Amino acid sequence: MKYQTLLLSALILSSNVVAAETEVQQRVTRAGSQAAMTGLDDYFTGNVTVIPVFPSSDTGTHSGAYVTFEAGARTNWHLHPAGQHMIVTEGEGWTQSWDGEVSVVKAGDVVWCPPNVKHWHGASATKAMTHLVITNVKDGKNVEWLEPVTDAQYHTPSNEAQ
């Protein structure tokens, strides 16, 4: 009887723990409460501001940030092991895959970058651009930074014509 009581107590306690662990509460993060960071020269050319929205530790699968590029600013070439969505919220920008054409992106446009596609993105030469990025995480990693986009790559005739 003692063991049955002990087992019953353990089951009741474990079910309470499971219920507590599965209880979901919403969390509101107020606009402006996240500290803005300047984009590091190791990863960006020009003036870039990054405002974290949520870390991957909150979701386990993806992170989010607003990134604002002043005119002419851009990322280095890079890739995402599990892909990335970019939602342009303001302005006009450019994005390009390694062997692809430059695409102009404007407020409201959504870009999906599949896993391991070498690319860059940033503002156009004359207009700033802000996008919300939702970056998937694989094995704890969401980006692999590569070499800078050269001025010659950025200022190609096809870019300037746009």
N, CA, C and O of each residue as an XYZ file, in Angstrom:
648
protein
N       0.831     -1.199      0.000
C       0.000      0.000      0.000
C       0.865      1.248      0.000
O       0.537      2.241     -0.650
N       1.979      1.193      0.737
C       2.881      2.342      0.813
C       3.404      2.695     -0.577
O       3.484      3.871     -0.931
N       3.767      1.665     -1.377
C       4.302      1.913     -2.710
C       3.214      2.423     -3.652
O       3.480      3.255     -4.520
N       1.994      1.924     -3.482
C       0.901      2.405     -4.314
C       0.618      3.876     -4.040
O       0.364      4.644     -4.968
N       0.658      4.269     -2.786
C       0.456      5.674     -2.413
C       1.580      6.523     -2.972
O       1.340      7.614     -3.490
N       2.797      6.034     -2.873
C       3.955      6.755     -3.400
C       3.844      6.899     -4.918
O       4.095      7.975     -5.462
N       3.468      5.815     -5.599
C       3.300      5.852     -7.053
C       2.182      6.812     -7.442
O       2.343      7.590     -8.382
N       1.067      6.775     -6.747
C      -0.041      7.674     -7.027
C       0.368      9.122     -6.807
O       0.005      9.992     -7.599
N       1.113      9.392     -5.752
C       1.606     10.750     -5.481
C       2.530     11.209     -6.596
O       2.441     12.354     -7.040
N       3.412     10.335     -7.052
C       4.338     10.677     -8.136
C       3.570     10.986     -9.418
O       3.905     11.934    -10.129
N       2.541     10.190     -9.716
C       1.739     10.435    -10.913
C       1.012     11.773    -10.831
O       0.967     12.513    -11.813
N       0.453     12.084     -9.692
C      -0.253     13.357     -9.520
C       0.719     14.517     -9.673
O       0.423     15.490    -10.366
N       1.891     14.418     -9.023
C       2.892     15.481     -9.127
C       3.382     15.638    -10.565
O       3.511     16.760    -11.056
N       3.655     14.528    -11.240
C       4.163     14.632    -12.610
C       3.098     15.199    -13.537
O       3.434     15.941    -14.460
N       1.829     14.878    -13.327
C       0.789     15.437    -14.188
C       0.646     16.930    -13.945
O       0.347     17.681    -14.873
N       0.857     17.376    -12.694
C       0.827     18.812    -12.415
C       1.998     19.515    -13.097
O       1.836     20.619    -13.616
N       3.170     18.893    -13.102
C       4.341     19.469    -13.761
C       4.102     19.550    -15.257
O       4.392     20.577    -15.870
N       3.581     18.496    -15.852
C       3.290     18.495    -17.285
C       2.277     19.587    -17.607
O       2.441     20.311    -18.589
N       1.234     19.714    -16.793
C       0.233     20.748    -17.030
C       0.875     22.129    -16.952
O       0.575     22.989    -17.780
N       1.750     22.360    -15.978
C       2.417     23.649    -15.843
C       3.335     23.921    -17.027
O       3.417     25.054    -17.500
N       4.032     22.884    -17.512
C       4.949     23.060    -18.632
C       4.210     23.308    -19.937
O       4.736     23.991    -20.816
N       3.013     22.776    -20.085
C       2.286     22.943    -21.340
C       1.364     24.153    -21.320
O       0.797     24.516    -22.351
N       1.207     24.782    -20.159
C       0.397     25.981    -20.084
C       1.118     27.086    -20.851
O       2.287     27.365    -20.586
N       0.435     27.706    -21.788
C       1.053     28.697    -22.658
C       0.548     30.084    -22.293
O      -0.654     30.311    -22.157
N       1.472     30.983    -22.141
C       1.140     32.371    -21.883
C       1.701     33.229    -23.000
O       2.824     33.001    -23.448
N       0.955     34.192    -23.447
C       1.467     35.129    -24.429
C       2.432     36.095    -23.748
O       2.336     36.356    -22.549
N       3.347     36.608    -24.532
C       4.276     37.619    -24.033
C       4.264     38.769    -25.027
O       4.401     38.549    -26.231
N       4.107     39.962    -24.550
C       4.108     41.147    -25.394
C       5.437     41.863    -25.209
O       5.832     42.179    -24.086
N       6.117     42.112    -26.305
C       7.336     42.913    -26.287
C       6.970     44.254    -26.901
O       6.576     44.325    -28.065
N       7.098     45.298    -26.130
C       6.657     46.623    -26.577
C       7.603     47.206    -27.623
O       8.822     47.069    -27.525
N       7.018     47.857    -28.622
C       7.801     48.545    -29.649
C       8.760     49.513    -28.968
O       8.383     50.240    -28.049
N       9.982     49.509    -29.425
C      10.994     50.395    -28.870
C      11.701     49.854    -27.647
O      12.632     50.482    -27.143
N      11.271     48.686    -27.154
C      11.892     48.144    -25.948
C      13.166     47.353    -26.240
O      13.933     47.057    -25.324
N      13.395     47.010    -27.503
C      14.595     46.270    -27.890
C      15.678     47.272    -28.294
O      15.417     48.193    -29.068
N      16.863     47.095    -27.781
C      17.966     48.006    -28.087
C      18.433     47.821    -29.528
O      18.678     46.700    -29.975
N      18.550     48.933    -30.245
C      19.058     48.902    -31.611
C      20.575     48.734    -31.577
O      21.253     49.210    -30.666
N      21.088     48.043    -32.599
C      22.529     47.834    -32.721
C      22.974     48.319    -34.091
O      22.219     48.253    -35.061
N      24.190     48.801    -34.160
C      24.765     49.171    -35.441
C      25.295     47.912    -36.102
O      25.964     47.101    -35.462
N      24.992     47.750    -37.400
C      25.501     46.597    -38.135
C      27.023     46.606    -38.154
O      27.636     47.629    -38.461
N      27.626     45.486    -37.832
C      29.081     45.401    -37.741
C      29.737     45.460    -39.113
O      29.233     44.891    -40.081
N      30.868     46.156    -39.181
C      31.613     46.276    -40.435
C      32.055     44.923    -40.977
O      32.303     44.799    -42.176
N      32.159     43.922    -40.138
C      32.542     42.576    -40.589
C      31.461     41.938    -41.462
O      31.746     41.006    -42.214
N      30.221     42.433    -41.369
C      29.100     41.815    -42.063
C      28.340     42.750    -43.002
O      27.560     42.292    -43.837
N      28.565     44.063    -42.870
C      27.794     45.049    -43.626
C      28.709     46.119    -44.208
O      29.786     46.394    -43.678
N      28.260     46.715    -45.309
C      28.897     47.894    -45.890
C      27.903     49.034    -45.752
O      26.737     48.878    -46.113
N      28.338     50.171    -45.240
C      27.453     51.323    -45.070
C      26.780     51.313    -43.715
O      27.097     50.499    -42.848
N      25.844     52.237    -43.548
C      25.154     52.406    -42.272
C      23.931     51.503    -42.183
O      22.987     51.617    -42.965
N      23.978     50.607    -41.210
C      22.917     49.615    -41.022
C      22.544     49.575    -39.540
O      23.418     49.584    -38.674
N      21.252     49.531    -39.257
C      20.762     49.412    -37.887
C      19.949     48.131    -37.773
O      19.091     47.854    -38.611
N      20.225     47.348    -36.727
C      19.526     46.085    -36.479
C      18.768     46.212    -35.163
O      19.350     46.550    -34.132
N      17.472     45.940    -35.205
C      16.654     45.921    -33.994
C      16.128     44.504    -33.816
O      15.253     44.071    -34.567
N      16.652     43.771    -32.826
C      16.160     42.404    -32.601
C      14.674     42.434    -32.238
O      14.221     43.308    -31.499
N      13.929     41.470    -32.767
C      12.515     41.346    -32.443
C      12.315     40.177    -31.488
O      11.645     40.302    -30.463
N      12.911     39.029    -31.843
C      12.883     37.880    -30.949
C      14.054     36.971    -31.276
O      14.399     36.790    -32.443
N      14.668     36.396    -30.240
C      15.788     35.470    -30.464
C      15.286     34.063    -30.740
O      14.144     33.727    -30.425
N      16.142     33.250    -31.326
C      15.742     31.869    -31.602
C      15.473     31.101    -30.317
O      14.765     30.094    -30.338
N      16.025     31.557    -29.203
C      15.777     30.846    -27.951
C      14.306     30.917    -27.541
O      13.829     30.064    -26.793
N      13.581     31.937    -28.030
C      12.146     32.030    -27.729
C      11.337     30.982    -28.481
O      10.313     30.512    -27.986
N      11.794     30.617    -29.675
C      11.032     29.707    -30.515
C      11.739     28.382    -30.752
O      11.095     27.362    -30.996
N      13.051     28.402    -30.681
C      13.847     27.212    -30.957
C      14.082     26.974    -32.428
O      14.973     26.208    -32.796
N      13.285     27.628    -33.296
C      13.397     27.336    -34.719
C      13.743     28.536    -35.588
O      14.210     28.365    -36.714
N      13.525     29.742    -35.090
C      13.787     30.924    -35.900
C      13.961     32.160    -35.022
O      13.565     32.179    -33.856
N      14.567     33.192    -35.617
C      14.724     34.475    -34.943
C      14.195     35.564    -35.857
O      13.964     35.328    -37.043
N      14.004     36.752    -35.312
C      13.502     37.858    -36.122
C      14.173     39.159    -35.770
O      14.577     39.369    -34.626
N      14.295     40.046    -36.761
C      14.881     41.369    -36.534
C      14.433     42.321    -37.635
O      14.197     41.916    -38.772
N      14.323     43.593    -37.272
C      14.171     44.649    -38.266
C      15.569     45.122    -38.614
O      16.397     45.343    -37.730
N      15.833     45.278    -39.909
C      17.138     45.757    -40.353
C      16.888     46.936    -41.286
O      16.163     46.819    -42.274
N      17.500     48.078    -40.958
C      17.369     49.271    -41.775
C      18.711     49.583    -42.418
O      19.732     49.686    -41.737
N      18.696     49.729    -43.724
C      19.885     50.049    -44.515
C      19.732     51.468    -45.045
O      18.740     51.766    -45.710
N      20.688     52.349    -44.767
C      20.674     53.651    -45.410
C      21.018     53.451    -46.878
O      21.565     52.411    -47.244
N      20.706     54.433    -47.728
C      20.989     54.328    -49.158
C      22.431     53.875    -49.369
O      23.357     54.420    -48.770
N      22.610     52.869    -50.231
C      23.941     52.346    -50.543
C      24.453     51.284    -49.586
O      25.476     50.658    -49.865
N      23.774     51.059    -48.463
C      24.230     50.062    -47.484
C      23.736     48.674    -47.867
O      22.692     48.529    -48.504
N      24.491     47.660    -47.476
C      24.146     46.282    -47.851
C      24.847     45.290    -46.940
O      25.767     45.632    -46.198
N      24.381     44.043    -47.022
C      25.032     42.948    -46.301
C      26.247     42.485    -47.096
O      26.423     42.852    -48.257
N      27.079     41.678    -46.454
C      28.063     40.873    -47.186
C      27.295     39.757    -47.890
O      26.113     39.539    -47.624
N      27.981     39.057    -48.789
C      27.447     37.797    -49.278
C      27.278     36.899    -48.060
O      28.105     36.932    -47.149
N      26.240     36.114    -48.034
C      26.015     35.200    -46.912
C      25.005     34.141    -47.329
O      24.414     34.209    -48.407
N      24.822     33.158    -46.446
C      23.802     32.138    -46.665
C      23.185     31.770    -45.337
O      23.749     32.019    -44.271
N      22.018     31.173    -45.426
C      21.280     30.739    -44.233
C      21.094     29.231    -44.307
O      20.457     28.736    -45.237
N      21.641     28.488    -43.343
C      21.547     27.023    -43.379
C      20.119     26.482    -43.431
O      19.897     25.374    -43.920
N      19.152     27.251    -42.933
C      17.762     26.783    -42.943
C      16.822     27.774    -43.625
O      15.604     27.654    -43.488
N      17.353     28.739    -44.348
C      16.538     29.681    -45.102
C      16.124     30.908    -44.316
O      16.291     30.973    -43.098
N      15.572     31.896    -45.045
C      15.167     33.160    -44.429
C      14.045     33.807    -45.242
O      14.052     33.782    -46.472
N      13.079     34.388    -44.518
C      12.063     35.244    -45.130
C      12.441     36.698    -44.848
O      12.864     37.035    -43.742
N      12.286     37.549    -45.856
C      12.478     38.993    -45.696
C      11.176     39.664    -46.115
O      10.660     39.411    -47.203
N      10.655     40.512    -45.252
C       9.439     41.259    -45.547
C       9.838     42.728    -45.564
O      10.171     43.297    -44.524
N       9.805     43.339    -46.737
C      10.200     44.737    -46.861
C       9.082     45.596    -46.280
O       7.930     45.509    -46.707
N       9.439     46.431    -45.299
C       8.435     47.243    -44.621
C       8.475     48.703    -45.052
O       7.466     49.403    -44.962
N       9.633     49.171    -45.522
C       9.766     50.564    -45.950
C      10.843     50.679    -47.013
O      11.816     49.925    -47.013
N      10.659     51.630    -47.918
C      11.708     51.990    -48.853
C      11.856     51.055    -50.028
O      10.918     50.379    -50.450
N      13.094     51.043    -50.549
C      13.403     50.257    -51.735
C      14.794     49.650    -51.575
O      15.737     50.315    -51.148
N      14.895     48.375    -51.928
C      16.181     47.712    -51.802
C      16.472     46.806    -52.974
O      15.686     46.683    -53.913
N      17.621     46.182    -52.888
C      18.054     45.221    -53.903
C      18.446     43.933    -53.209
O      18.934     43.952    -52.079
N      18.236     42.822    -53.877
C      18.715     41.528    -53.412
C      19.185     40.741    -54.623
O      18.670     40.899    -55.730
N      20.180     39.883    -54.386
C      20.756     39.124    -55.496
C      21.330     37.814    -54.991
O      22.008     37.777    -53.964
N      21.054     36.742    -55.717
C      21.721     35.460    -55.480
C      23.043     35.467    -56.231
O      23.242     36.278    -57.136
N      23.940     34.574    -55.864
C      25.303     34.567    -56.397
C      25.358     34.651    -57.915
O      26.088     35.487    -58.448
N      24.625     33.830    -58.615
C      24.663     33.842    -60.080
C      23.396     34.412    -60.694
O      23.105     34.170    -61.865
N      22.640     35.173    -59.903
C      21.366     35.679    -60.400
C      21.381     37.165    -60.685
O      22.363     37.866    -60.442
N      20.266     37.614    -61.204
C      20.061     39.033    -61.465
C      19.643     39.735    -60.177
O      19.111     39.108    -59.261
N      19.886     41.019    -60.120
C      19.427     41.823    -58.999
C      17.918     41.979    -59.095
O      17.380     42.233    -60.173
N      17.240     41.827    -57.969
C      15.803     42.073    -57.898
C      15.560     43.315    -57.056
O      16.130     43.461    -55.975
N      14.721     44.197    -57.546
C      14.303     45.367    -56.777
C      13.183     44.924    -55.848
O      12.262     44.226    -56.273
N      13.255     45.322    -54.589
C      12.208     44.997    -53.620
C      11.723     46.292    -52.977
O      12.508     47.192    -52.680
N      10.414     46.363    -52.772
C       9.788     47.561    -52.218
C       8.855     47.176    -51.080
O       8.537     46.000    -50.901
N       8.420     48.158    -50.317
C       7.534     47.933    -49.173
C       6.383     47.007    -49.556
O       5.695     47.232    -50.552
N       6.189     45.980    -48.766
C       5.146     44.988    -49.005
C       5.634     43.732    -49.696
O       4.959     42.704    -49.655
N       6.797     43.797    -50.334
C       7.344     42.611    -50.998
C       7.895     41.630    -49.971
O       8.394     42.031    -48.920
N       7.801     40.350    -50.284
C       8.317     39.284    -49.430
C       9.301     38.464    -50.247
O       9.013     38.076    -51.379
N      10.457     38.204    -49.667
C      11.500     37.415    -50.330
C      11.735     36.159    -49.501
O      11.901     36.243    -48.284
N      11.750     35.007    -50.143
C      12.145     33.748    -49.501
C      13.511     33.379    -50.049
O      13.683     33.244    -51.261
N      14.468     33.218    -49.175
C      15.795     32.758    -49.574
C      15.939     31.320    -49.073
O      16.013     31.096    -47.865
N      15.980     30.349    -49.980
C      16.078     28.949    -49.569
C      17.388     28.655    -48.826
O      18.327     29.448    -48.893
N      17.453     27.542    -48.133
C      18.667     27.172    -47.419
C      19.894     27.135    -48.334
O      19.842     26.656    -49.466
N      20.986     27.656    -47.801
C      22.312     27.586    -48.421
C      22.423     28.258    -49.788
O      23.250     27.857    -50.607
N      21.597     29.278    -50.043
C      21.709     30.066    -51.269
C      22.541     31.306    -50.942
O      22.155     32.126    -50.109
N      23.688     31.429    -51.612
C      24.575     32.576    -51.402
C      23.907     33.812    -51.988
O      23.512     33.814    -53.154
N      23.777     34.875    -51.174
C      23.069     36.074    -51.606
C      23.495     37.282    -50.789
O      24.241     37.160    -49.818
N      23.017     38.435    -51.191
C      23.141     39.661    -50.403
C      21.845     40.448    -50.563
O      21.052     40.180    -51.466
N      21.638     41.421    -49.677
C      20.497     42.324    -49.783
C      20.830     43.612    -49.069
O      21.675     43.651    -48.175
N      20.151     44.664    -49.479
C      20.381     45.969    -48.865
C      19.555     47.029    -49.555
O      18.654     46.728    -50.338
N      19.877     48.283    -49.251
C      19.173     49.411    -49.841
C      19.612     49.620    -51.279
O      20.669     49.142    -51.691
N      18.797     50.334    -52.037
C      19.229     50.747    -53.371
C      20.276     51.845    -53.198
O      20.538     52.286    -52.079
N      20.859     52.275    -54.281
C      21.910     53.291    -54.212
C      21.378     54.647    -53.748
O      22.132     55.464    -53.220
N      20.065     54.888    -53.946
C      19.517     56.213    -53.650
C      18.412     56.231    -52.598
O      17.991     57.307    -52.174
N      17.933     55.065    -52.168
C      16.836     55.017    -51.204
C      17.146     54.050    -50.077
O      17.746     52.996    -50.294
N      16.732     54.416    -48.865
C      16.880     53.526    -47.712
C      15.856     52.399    -47.809
O      14.883     52.490    -48.557
N      16.092     51.330    -47.035
C      15.171     50.193    -47.029
C      15.204     49.541    -45.651
O      16.267     49.363    -45.056
N      14.019     49.189    -45.159
C      13.898     48.418    -43.912
C      13.168     47.130    -44.233
O      12.182     47.124    -44.970
N      13.669     46.028    -43.665
C      12.931     44.776    -43.779
C      12.915     44.052    -42.449
O      13.804     44.214    -41.613
N      11.880     43.252    -42.282
C      11.777     42.335    -41.152
C      12.287     40.999    -41.661
O      11.769     40.466    -42.643
N      13.298     40.456    -41.003
C      13.797     39.139    -41.393
C      13.359     38.117    -40.359
O      13.420     38.361    -39.154
N      12.919     36.979    -40.849
C      12.604     35.829    -40.003
C      13.516     34.722    -40.507
O      13.327     34.169    -41.590
N      14.507     34.420    -39.684
C      15.583     33.536    -40.106
C      15.488     32.218    -39.365
O      15.474     32.183    -38.135
N      15.422     31.145    -40.115
C      15.340     29.810    -39.528
C      16.702     29.394    -38.978
O      17.743     29.865    -39.436
N      16.674     28.517    -38.003
C      17.887     28.061    -37.326
C      18.063     26.565    -37.550
O      17.110     25.794    -37.441
N      19.284     26.167    -37.861
C      19.613     24.749    -38.010
C      20.881     24.474    -37.220
O      21.901     25.132    -37.426
N      20.822     23.518    -36.329
C      21.965     23.165    -35.487
C      22.533     24.382    -34.773
O      23.748     24.520    -34.633
N      21.634     25.275    -34.316
C      22.038     26.449    -33.562
C      22.600     27.591    -34.400
O      23.086     28.576    -33.845
N      22.543     27.479    -35.722
C      23.146     28.492    -36.593
C      22.094     29.044    -37.554
O      21.306     28.288    -38.123
N      22.089     30.388    -37.732
C      21.123     30.975    -38.653
C      21.760     31.686    -39.846
O      21.057     32.012    -40.803
N      23.063     31.934    -39.816
C      23.720     32.620    -40.933
C      25.184     32.216    -41.004
O      25.825     31.948    -39.988
N      25.692     32.180    -42.218
C      27.128     32.018    -42.446
C      27.564     33.217    -43.284
O      27.184     33.348    -44.448
N      28.365     34.085    -42.676
C      28.821     35.297    -43.338
C      29.991     34.990    -44.250
O      30.871     34.199    -43.911
N      29.992     35.630    -45.421
C      31.028     35.425    -46.428
C      31.670     36.772    -46.761
O      31.645     37.691    -45.942
N      32.238     36.889    -47.943
C      32.984     38.084    -48.318
C      32.061     39.283    -48.581
O      30.876     39.111    -48.865
N      32.621     40.502    -48.482
C      31.821     41.693    -48.788
C      31.392     41.729    -50.256
O      32.064     41.180    -51.129
N      30.275     42.377    -50.502
C      29.841     42.689    -51.864
C      30.681     43.890    -52.283
O      30.635     44.936    -51.636
N      31.432     43.746    -53.341
C      32.311     44.834    -53.775
C      31.482     45.978    -54.353
O      30.325     45.792    -54.731
N      32.080     47.147    -54.416
C      31.402     48.277    -55.047
C      31.082     47.962    -56.507
O      30.028     48.350    -57.012
N      31.995     47.257    -57.187
C      31.755     46.892    -58.589
C      30.551     45.953    -58.714
O      29.754     46.095    -59.642
N      30.410     44.990    -57.784
C      29.251     44.091    -57.810
C      27.962     44.861    -57.512
O      26.927     44.626    -58.135
N      28.042     45.777    -56.557
C      26.862     46.540    -56.146
C      26.443     47.539    -57.218
O      25.254     47.682    -57.504
N      27.404     48.225    -57.807
C      27.117     49.280    -58.781
C      27.185     48.778    -60.213
O      27.783     49.429    -61.069
N      26.585     47.641    -60.479
C      26.549     47.129    -61.863
C      25.558     47.959    -62.666
O      24.650     48.563    -62.095
N      25.720     47.996    -63.974
C      24.771     48.762    -64.798
C      23.317     48.350    -64.586
O      22.430     49.204    -64.614
N      23.052     47.050    -64.373
C      21.660     46.619    -64.197
C      21.087     47.172    -62.870
O      19.899     47.486    -62.791
N      21.929     47.286    -61.844
C      21.457     47.871    -60.575
C      21.136     49.336    -60.754
O      20.080     49.804    -60.330
N      22.037     50.058    -61.378
C      21.889     51.495    -61.518
C      20.713     51.854    -62.424
O      20.122     52.922    -62.266
N      20.366     50.988    -63.363
C      19.254     51.257    -64.273
C      17.914     51.139    -63.565
O      16.901     51.643    -64.049
N      17.915     50.480    -62.430
C      16.658     50.241    -61.742
C      16.358     51.438    -60.906
O      15.334     51.472    -60.223
